[in-house]
Amino acid sequence: MKIYKENDSVIYTDKAGSRFDTFVIFDTDRETGLTHINHCNLKVTIDTLELHPRSATGCTMPMDDSFSFELFKQLKEKFINQDQMKQKRSFTVHRDTKVVELLAKAS
């Protein structure tokens, strides 16, 4: 099984055959085989991805500067928070809600 690492530049091919340059947010999950990519916040199978040709030669996304690293960190936190919110189910309790009484019955 091919494993993509965090920050790898990849090319994603969707069902319609369109190809998108994107990057990997989280490493490939070894249990499910899914890779979390930036494009539309998708978790995709490995057969829909290929390593970007420039990434294969060592020209990867520049994470050396602090701005890129901070931007990537915030993006990763955003997706972690979204996943946690999906797992949590919250209930809203409305108390002291006024109930409107019927003024007239429909005939």
C-alpha positions in Angstrom: 0.0 0.0 0.0 1.4 3.4 -1.0 1.4 5.9 1.8 1.3 9.7 1.4 2.8 11.9 4.0 1.7 15.2 5.5 2.6 18.1 3.1 3.0 15.9 0.0 1.9 17.6 -3.2 -0.4 15.3 -5.0 -2.7 15.2 -8.0 -6.3 14.1 -7.2 -8.5 12.7 -10.0 -12.2 12.7 -9.3 -14.9 10.4 -10.7 -15.5 12.7 -13.7 -11.8 12.5 -14.6 -10.9 16.1 -13.6 -7.5 16.4 -12.1 -6.6 18.8 -9.2 -3.3 19.8 -7.8 -3.6 19.7 -4.0 -1.7 18.6 -0.9 -2.0 16.1 1.9 -3.2 17.4 5.2 -2.8 14.2 7.3 -0.8 11.1 6.6 -2.5 8.2 4.9 -4.5 6.3 7.6 -3.1 2.7 7.7 -6.3 1.2 9.0 -8.8 2.7 6.4 -6.3 3.4 3.6 -7.8 6.9 3.2 -5.8 10.1 2.7 -7.1 13.5 3.9 -6.4 16.1 1.2 -7.0 19.8 1.0 -9.3 19.8 -2.0 -12.8 20.1 -0.7 -11.7 18.6 2.6 -11.9 15.1 1.2 -10.7 11.7 2.4 -9.9 9.7 -0.7 -8.5 6.3 -1.6 -5.0 6.0 -2.8 -5.9 4.9 -6.3 -7.3 8.5 -7.0 -4.0 10.1 -6.0 -0.6 10.3 -7.7 2.4 12.1 -6.4 3.0 15.4 -8.2 5.9 15.2 -10.6 7.7 18.1 -9.0 7.2 16.6 -5.6 8.9 13.5 -6.7 12.0 15.4 -7.6 12.2 17.2 -4.2 10.4 20.4 -5.1 7.7 20.2 -2.4 5.5 22.9 -0.9 7.7 25.4 0.9 7.2 24.9 4.6 10.5 26.4 5.7 9.1 29.9 6.1 7.1 30.6 9.2 4.0 32.0 7.4 3.5 28.8 5.4 4.0 26.7 8.5 1.5 28.8 10.5 -1.1 28.7 7.7 -0.8 24.9 7.4 -1.1 24.6 11.2 -4.3 26.6 11.2 -5.7 24.7 8.4 -5.0 21.4 10.1 -6.6 22.7 13.4 -9.7 23.7 11.4 -10.2 20.2 10.0 -9.6 18.6 13.4 -12.2 20.9 14.9 -14.7 20.1 12.1 -14.2 16.4 12.7 -14.7 16.7 16.4 -17.9 18.8 15.9 -19.3 16.0 13.6 -18.7 13.5 16.4 -20.3 15.6 19.1 -24.0 15.9 19.2 -25.3 18.8 21.1 -28.8 19.4 22.2 -30.3 22.9 22.7 -32.8 23.2 25.5 -35.3 26.0 25.3 -36.9 26.9 28.6 -39.4 29.5 29.3 -40.6 29.6 25.8 -44.0 31.3 25.4 -46.6 29.1 23.9 -49.1 31.0 21.7 -52.7 29.9 22.4 -55.0 29.5 19.5 -57.3 32.5 19.0 -59.8 30.7 16.8 -60.4 27.2 15.6 -60.3 26.7 11.8 -63.6 25.5 10.5 
